[in-house]
Amino acid sequence: MKWNSIVDCIFCKIINREIYRKIVYEDNTIIGIKEINPQAPVHILIIPKKHISKITSLKEEDKELIGHIYLVANKIAKEYAVFQCGFRIVINSGPDAGEEVDHLHFHLLGGRKLEWLLG
């Protein structure tokens, strides 16, 4: 199924198989891919197939999708053996927060002790 996409959105191109990336998780509404520039031994991007530009663009209709993403994050954390020792889920919103792709995505990080860095 081809998803509606924004022409220059790299994540939409990955979702629509216009750009190849190894997909580590996929269902009808989201995909998970390994981060190309990992910040931890486990660094998976969980991306909704629906193009939502950022967390501040969420609508009431997206609440089930967001809940589903968190449940899938737990599943991926178990598969990558970071569920028990700990992992972090990060969402960047806007350039000052480090958002580089204008398509909502969740970073699942784990596999090492994560320091608390606030900029």
C-alpha positions in Angstrom: 0.0 0.0 0.0 1.4 3.4 -1.0 1.1 6.0 1.7 0.4 9.6 1.0 3.7 11.3 1.3 5.4 14.7 1.3 7.6 14.8 -1.8 10.9 15.6 -0.1 10.3 13.6 3.1 13.0 11.0 3.5 10.8 8.9 5.9 7.9 8.9 3.4 10.3 7.7 0.8 11.5 4.9 3.1 7.9 4.0 3.9 7.0 3.9 0.2 10.1 1.8 -0.6 11.5 4.6 -2.8 14.7 4.6 -0.6 16.0 1.4 0.9 16.5 1.0 4.6 16.5 -2.2 6.5 13.2 -2.3 8.4 13.4 -4.0 11.8 9.6 -3.7 12.5 6.6 -3.1 10.4 2.8 -3.3 10.7 0.0 -1.4 9.0 0.6 1.9 10.7 4.3 2.2 11.7 7.8 1.1 10.7 11.0 0.7 12.7 14.4 1.2 11.2 17.9 1.4 12.6 19.2 5.0 13.0 21.9 5.7 10.4 23.9 7.7 13.0 23.3 5.7 16.2 23.8 7.4 19.5 23.7 4.1 21.5 24.2 0.4 20.7 20.4 0.1 20.2 19.0 3.1 18.3 15.8 2.4 16.4 13.6 5.0 14.8 9.9 4.3 15.1 8.0 6.1 12.5 4.3 6.4 11.8 3.4 5.7 8.2 0.9 8.6 8.3 2.9 11.8 7.6 2.6 13.9 10.8 5.1 16.7 10.6 5.8 16.9 14.4 4.4 16.2 17.8 2.8 19.6 17.9 0.8 18.6 14.7 -1.0 15.7 16.5 -4.7 15.6 16.4 -7.3 13.8 18.5 -7.6 11.2 15.8 -3.9 10.2 16.3 -4.1 9.1 19.9 -4.6 5.4 19.1 -1.6 5.6 16.8 0.6 7.2 19.4 -0.4 4.6 22.0 0.3 1.8 19.5 3.8 3.3 19.0 4.6 3.0 22.7 3.4 -0.6 22.8 5.6 -1.4 19.8 8.5 0.4 21.5 8.2 -2.1 24.4 8.1 -5.0 21.9 11.2 -3.7 20.1 13.0 -3.1 23.5 12.3 -6.7 24.4 13.6 -8.0 21.0 16.8 -5.9 21.4 17.3 -7.0 25.0 17.1 -3.5 26.6 13.6 -3.9 28.2 14.9 -5.0 31.6 18.1 -2.9 31.9 16.5 0.3 30.6 15.9 2.3 27.4 14.9 5.8 26.5 12.3 7.1 24.0 13.0 10.6 22.6 11.0 12.8 20.4 12.6 16.0 19.0 10.2 18.8 18.0 11.7 21.8 16.1 15.2 22.7 15.1 16.3 23.9 18.6 15.5 20.4 19.9 17.5 18.7 17.1 14.7 17.7 14.8 16.2 17.1 11.4 13.4 15.4 9.5 10.0 17.0 9.5 8.1 13.7 10.0 7.2 12.7 13.6 9.5 9.8 14.8 10.5 8.3 18.1 14.1 7.4 18.9 14.4 4.2 21.0 17.8 4.2 22.6 19.5 1.6 24.8 22.3 -0.8 25.3 24.4 1.5 27.4 24.0 3.7 30.4 22.4 6.9 29.1 23.4 10.1 30.8 20.9 12.8 31.3 21.9 15.6 29.0 19.8 18.7 28.7 21.6 20.7 25.9 
